[in-house]
Amino acid sequence: MPDPLTLAPVTEQAFGAIFARLAIQLGWRDADLASIQSYYAALGTFPRVVLETTAQVFATEHGRRFFPSTAEWHEAATQARDRQMRQSLTLGRAEPWREDCAACGDTGWVCHECDGTALCGRPKAHAPHTYVTVCPCRPTNRTYQRHWGERR
């Protein structure tokens, strides 16, 4: 889980520093307090780290000669925030999925086919059918025990 402080919205003072650094890097000499406040109104909900990352991308972008518009910066910040959130997610499990028992598929029941003889335990003649028996893995099967062991 990401640090809550890195996800907090940027303060106006911190945004001013990011903005000023980018304005210097891109040669925008006309930037003033009203410009900073206007950009902050559009971008102030993003975390500081996201705005710093996107400002660095703009500063080093090959061929960029002009300061980004609020729409350009907002789009880049949205993509950077989403990318950061995806990277912060952990995988659901550390090991790949595997069955503990191939015979029952961790259900606790083994499926059999009866050809109509006494194979299934019925003494009288009958039609072919499918039937199940309790799998001997039940007491030691981790998956079965986790899902069904306590419900018996």
Beta strands, then each sheet from edge to edge (+ up, - down):
strand 1: 109-114
strand 2: 129-134
sheet 1: 1+ 2-
end
